[in-house]
Amino acid sequence: MRPRAFITGITGQDGSYLAELLLLKGYEVHGLIRRASTFNTTRIDHLYVDPHEDEVRLFLHYGDLSDGARLVTLLSQIQPHEVYNLAAQSHVRVSFDEPIHTGNTTGIGSARLLEAVRTIGLGTRFYQASSSEMFGATPPPQSESTPFYPRSPYGAAKVYSYWMTRNYREAYGMYAVNGILFNHESPRRGATFVTRKITRAVAAIKAGRQDELYLGNLDAVRDWGYAAEYAEGMWRMLQADTADDYVLATGQAFSVRDFLKFAFEHVGLDWRNHVHFDERYLRPTEVDALIGDATKAKEVLDWSASVTSPELAAIMVDADIAALASPDGKWVDKVTLDTWAPSPQWQIKS
């Protein structure tokens, strides 16, 4: 029997990489997509093949984490073997502006999905996308045993989801795991996230289309990895004999200033000639340093990151330069596509 997976947040950065990976592994993949007046499937458009063809293996379903009844209906119909909850209001700075919405989707949404799985009685394996933002002000390095001290509505909502996942595992015997992923980026990262904001600006400045870039705190230290590698870690968590929680990280620390330097130097530019400070991009409460200890993932899952910030900046800059040169303005994630070369097919089922 072909394994079936259900992914919330399939149109996001992580969801698109995970969908590619699972399709390559022979899965039938079902994704949750919100109904909108625009079709927000850019990150998975390259997976499209006419649904009238044979062997369609990727299906999209309209729904939302705010609608628990719809989640029950979909899971009952699909009967997935694995559920990956990647959907969220995932922008940390925006969570200060929309704390209630963030709590309802990033936090309570996870509980709705867990409860749907429990209510139906599915024997599925459940993955919850937790975040290094849960550690917040706790000094690094941070591992699975590090106390949480979130410094944003987003981080607080993720802590709620983390403990609900553990509670359902311990109370109901569900195979439910938390993947505590440190910052992971790619050419598919949203344009308002700092790494992508930097690499898009580098490409535009190099091309002569702009000259300045405005940023907030350049001293924040992060552990940046490549999102495509982290999708493999998610999958491995659900293949383990026992459900448990894992940190995924590179273990290396770089500041925003460092990332700027890597990105600009990749095209022969000096970032100091183009970058300016804007206090509007500061958070009300800042997280100084997030540096992960992924020893457990290495020992139990045989997973480790190979791409760190200098290589990651180059991958992203090259993709954004290629996007500017492309007639349709779309990026091409050559590192992933040349490696995996998936050829799945999909259709929407409403």
Secondary structure, 3 states (H helix, E strand, C coil): CCCEEEEECCCCHHHHHHHHHHHHCCCEEEEEECCCCCCCCHHHHHHCCCCCCCCCCEEEEECCCCCHHHHHHHHHHHCCCEEEECCCCCCHHHHHHCHHHHHHHHHHHHHHHHHHHHHHCCCCEEEEEEEHHHCCCCCCCECCCCCCCCCCHHHHHHHHHHHHHHHHHHHHCCEEEEEEECCEECCCCCCCCHHHHHHHHHHHHHCCCCCCEEECCCCCEECCEEHHHHHHHHHHHCCCCCCCCEEECCCCCEEHHHHHHHHHHHCCCCHHHCEEECHHHCCCCCCCECCECCHHHHHHHCCCCCCCHHHHHHHHHHHHHHHHHCCCCCCCCHHHHHHHCCCCCEEEEC
